[in-house]
């Protein structure tokens, strides 16, 4: 701190055990101070990967060329000698962060930007977007997370132990449209109370847990909440009891105990030194939330919703391993090109709600003239804005240009033909069969 840093700031140390003050100055900059904690972590990870790669080439970061950047891309995405290759979307995130790093460095130390001409996600994002229709999602979930066989029966060879937790998490992503890190940050007091007759529950995502610090309203289907409560009372409760019996929670450092709640607005926390402070849920980031506990008659219990088998809060990155394992199992069953990522479920929710909005709008506006229809949309917005709201996007153009490309070439008459009765699952299965980037149920008999 005496050197001008701040609490929680990331910094890098070279192989010789010494820091490069110029590199760490980037993480001290006002630009990085204004970014979210997760963003700082992701930038540090990307810069560290790049510097390690350059070290293997015997190159310094200020000497790196565009060819080095392209070699880095090949190594990260394609090189068979790399056992931990990543998807292009992951590399594009690294490259975007490194562009920012070099632009800042260039303005202060007059070095070139080897990533300046390299394509990042902005130019290729649409190519990487994939979708699942409802039947495709149900099939992926059953095979990958529940251990079913291709006939839909329980596979006796299935050795999974976390299907209740993993299914509830996956259903939540598909049902709410939240990003993985956002859904992974939810705590027990933020869950809505189950009420009869309600199909959807209105929830709030905290600013400190949202991408860009932009918290927003989201909606949880009743089926998702039911699955969550079953997990809380089932697999989660069992892992908590095991952890309590082993005394794990008492050994957690820097934990804070929730001793009072102001609805879903704020929580009063007690530190290990018995100091108390009331904090808004909106200001507690994912790392803070993993240290929150409450006292119960059986002992301490985490407030984090998602727990590992040992009863400790699950890190958001662990969910990527869950999806990877599910995809590997499905591939081993012989289904090729039928995989899913957490972000695909967000895309898929957008596609589903676009379909619903189109059908609703067809019934509401079908009797109006073209001019009246235009006036209605001007006043109340259209289906694009509905999906924008569901996803928490700040700009409707993001919704249009990235998430809903399959609809761009569909004729309105094709949509209206399916309007009566709102058969959205059948409708989506019919419309998107054969689309190269929408995953439908590969085993369904059409």
Secondary structure, 3 states (H helix, E strand, C coil): CCCCCCCCCCCCCCCCCCCCHHHHHHHHCHHHHCCCHHHHHHHHHHHHHHHHHHHHHCCCHHHCCHHHHHHHHHHHHCCCCCCCCCCHHHHHHHHHHHHHHHHHHHHHHCCCCCCCCCCCHHHHHHHHCCEECHHHHHHHHHHHCCCECCCCCECCCCCCCCHHHHHHHHHHHHHHCCCHHHHHCCEHHHCCCCCCCCCEEEEECCHHHCHHHCCCEEEEEHHHHHHHHHHHHHHHHHHHHHHHHHCCHHHCCCCEEEEEEECCCEEEEECCCCCEEEEEHHHCCHHHHCCEEEEECCEEEECECCECCCCCECCCCHHHHHHHHHHHHHHHCCCCCCCCCHHHHHHHHHHHHHHHHHHHHHHHHCCCCHHHHHHHHHHHCCHHHHHHHHHCCCCHHHHHHHHCHHHCCCCHHHHHCCCCCCCHHHHHHHHHCCCCCEECCCCCCC
